[in-house]
Amino acid sequence: MKTFKLLPHGWQKAGWTIAGIGAGMMLWSAFLNRNASSFFSSEQWAIGSAIWTIAFLIIAFTQEEYEDERIRSIRMNTLGITAIIYAAMIILEPLANFILVRFFDPTVCAKSITIRTIFLKPVLIYVVLLKFFLWKENRSLKYEEEV
């Protein structure tokens, strides 16, 4: 049996706290920069998205309260689904940018793909899918216990 090295379960609370701080910084940046062309280029947005990425990495690589083979298989399936979704996003995003720039103001739509979003998207997709599949599995287990 392969062993996976993950952070202890208590780190999830720290990760969600750090994610809240990063989201707060990005929201603060949104209120400071009302100009759409400089929205994603502000320093607060850059720092907030970096903090958000680190927080979701901590959450993604933290053990669940009860880690077993079922959760490990859910992690592997979620990683595969995330890779497929992100590959589709990589393929479709330039097309979406071309359409946006073609039909809308190019100065507003030009800064869609940045280094920050390239790292943030797969981690965020992975965490959201993992939490959804774990919630779904726990709900089905509770239903089986009731029946």
PyMOL commands that set and color helices and strands:
alter all, ss='L'
color gray80, all
select helices_A, chain A and resi 11-32+36-38+43-60+69-103+106-109+115-146
alter helices_A, ss='H'
color red, helices_A
deselect
rebuild
show_as cartoon
